[in-house]
Amino acid sequence: MKSVTSAALILTFLSGVNCLPSYGLLSNIKPSRIEAQSIAQGNNQQFNHRVKTTLDTQFNLKYGQIAYLQNENIEIKFSKVIQDSRCPSNVNCIWQGQVVIELDIIKNGKKVSTLTLTLIPGRDVPPIQFLDKYTVTLRDVLPYPKSGINVVTKDYIARIVVAKGLPSNKIPTN
């Protein structure tokens, strides 16, 4: 990635434009204001793999990663795993447990909300949070725990769907 950043800096210098290098060389997604500040401070690793998505489409979001809904100018960051007490798949438990995560919602480059979603395995209705005219549905959190194996926070993946208005029942669950 250093060579791409260096090339972008050289191009910036040669063009005489005083701007931050964007990752437009690798994709057509430009960094938000928050990302630009972080890039300027040298914290750009998490932005290399942004997820571009659309409304009513299930997408996977790794811990620390940002999803971008371009037409809505909304970004969603998987910012925290608060709790994962789900019963390991190879154990019998009296309670199925739950996983609780936080998603930061960024609109027009500014953090506008933090959503807390609690997923309880075996429930028919997935957790949904409402934000203005949008619904954010948590479909699953991976990996599912196994006895004796610790899950590192960076390995978590949230399956999410963002919809305008009420969530659609047509979205696949796998």
C-alpha positions in Angstrom: 0.0 0.0 0.0 3.0 2.3 0.5 3.7 2.4 -3.2 0.1 3.5 -4.0 0.2 6.1 -1.2 3.6 7.3 -2.5 2.4 7.4 -6.1 -0.7 9.4 -5.0 1.6 11.9 -3.1 3.9 12.2 -6.1 0.9 12.8 -8.4 -0.5 15.4 -5.9 2.9 17.1 -5.8 3.3 17.2 -9.6 -0.3 18.5 -10.2 0.3 21.3 -7.8 -2.9 20.5 -6.0 -2.8 20.5 -2.2 -5.1 17.7 -1.3 -5.0 14.3 0.5 -4.4 11.2 -1.6 -7.6 9.3 -2.2 -7.9 5.7 -2.8 -9.6 6.5 -6.1 -6.6 4.8 -7.8 -7.9 1.5 -6.5 -11.7 2.2 -6.4 -14.2 4.9 -7.3 -15.1 5.5 -3.6 -13.6 8.7 -2.2 -12.9 9.0 1.6 -15.3 10.9 3.8 -14.2 13.9 5.9 -13.7 11.6 8.9 -11.6 9.2 6.8 -9.6 12.1 5.2 -8.7 13.3 8.7 -7.6 9.8 9.7 -5.6 9.4 6.5 -3.9 12.7 7.1 -2.9 11.4 10.6 -1.6 8.2 9.0 -4.4 5.9 10.2 -5.5 4.7 6.8 -5.3 0.9 7.0 -9.0 0.4 7.9 -10.1 2.3 4.8 -8.4 0.0 2.3 -11.3 -2.4 2.3 -14.5 -0.4 2.5 -17.6 -2.2 1.6 -19.8 -0.5 -1.1 -23.4 -1.5 -0.8 -26.9 -0.4 -1.6 -30.3 -0.4 0.2 -32.1 -3.7 0.7 -28.9 -5.7 0.1 -27.3 -7.9 2.7 -23.6 -7.3 3.2 -20.8 -8.5 5.5 -19.0 -6.0 7.6 -15.8 -7.0 9.4 -15.0 -5.5 12.8 -13.5 -2.0 12.2 -14.6 -1.9 8.6 -16.9 0.7 7.1 -19.8 0.1 4.6 -20.7 3.0 2.3 -24.2 3.5 0.9 -23.2 6.0 -1.8 -26.7 7.0 -3.0 -27.7 7.8 0.6 -24.4 9.3 1.6 -24.3 7.1 4.7 -21.5 5.1 6.2 -21.8 2.4 8.8 -18.8 1.3 10.9 -18.7 -2.0 12.9 -17.2 -0.3 15.9 -17.6 -2.6 18.9 -18.5 -6.1 20.2 -20.0 -5.4 23.6 -20.8 -9.0 24.5 -20.8 -12.5 23.0 -22.3 -14.9 25.4 -23.8 -17.3 22.7 -23.8 -20.9 23.7 -20.9 -22.6 21.9 -22.0 -24.9 19.0 -20.5 -28.0 20.6 -22.0 -27.5 24.1 -25.5 -27.9 25.6 -26.6 -24.8 27.5 -29.8 -23.8 29.4 -29.7 -20.4 27.7 -28.7 -19.7 24.1 -26.9 -16.5 25.0 -26.6 -13.4 22.8 -24.2 -11.2 20.9 -24.3 -7.4 21.3 -22.6 -5.1 18.8 -22.4 -1.4 18.1 -22.5 0.3 14.7 -21.5 3.9 14.2 -23.7 5.7 11.7 -21.9 8.5 9.7 -23.9 10.9 7.5 -22.3 13.6 5.4 -18.9 12.9 7.0 -20.2 13.3 10.6 -21.0 10.6 13.2 -24.8 11.0 13.8 -25.6 8.0 15.9 -24.4 4.7 17.5 -26.8 1.8 17.2 -26.7 -1.1 19.6 -28.0 -4.4 18.2 -28.6 -7.6 20.2 -28.8 -10.9 18.3 -30.3 -13.9 20.2 -29.8 -17.2 18.3 -33.0 -19.0 17.5 -35.3 -16.0 17.5 -37.5 -15.7 14.4 -37.2 -11.9 14.3 -33.7 -10.4 13.7 -32.8 -7.3 15.7 -33.7 -4.0 14.0 -32.8 -0.4 14.9 -34.5 2.6 13.3 -32.7 5.8 12.3 -34.6 8.6 10.7 -36.2 7.0 7.6 -33.9 3.9 7.6 -34.0 0.5 9.3 -30.8 -1.4 10.1 -31.2 -5.1 10.6 -28.6 -7.4 12.0 -28.9 -10.8 10.3 -26.0 -12.7 11.9 -22.7 -12.3 13.6 -19.8 -14.7 12.7 -17.9 -16.7 13.7 -20.3 -18.6 15.9 -18.4 -19.6 19.2 -17.0 -23.1 19.8 -16.0 -24.4 23.2 -12.2 -23.9 23.8 -11.7 -21.5 20.9 -11.4 -17.8 21.7 -12.7 -15.4 19.0 -10.4 -12.4 18.5 -12.4 -9.2 18.1 -10.9 -8.4 14.7 -12.3 -11.7 13.4 -16.0 -10.8 13.9 -18.2 -10.2 10.9 -21.7 -8.7 11.1 -24.3 -9.5 8.3 -26.4 -6.4 7.9 -29.2 -5.0 5.8 -30.1 -1.3 5.5 -33.5 -0.4 4.2 -35.5 2.7 3.7 -38.7 2.5 5.7 -39.7 -0.9 7.0 -37.3 -3.8 6.3 -38.0 -6.0 3.3 -38.9 -9.7 3.8 -37.4 -10.5 0.4 -33.8 -10.3 1.6 -32.1 -13.7 1.9 -30.9 -14.8 5.3 -27.7 -16.6 4.3 
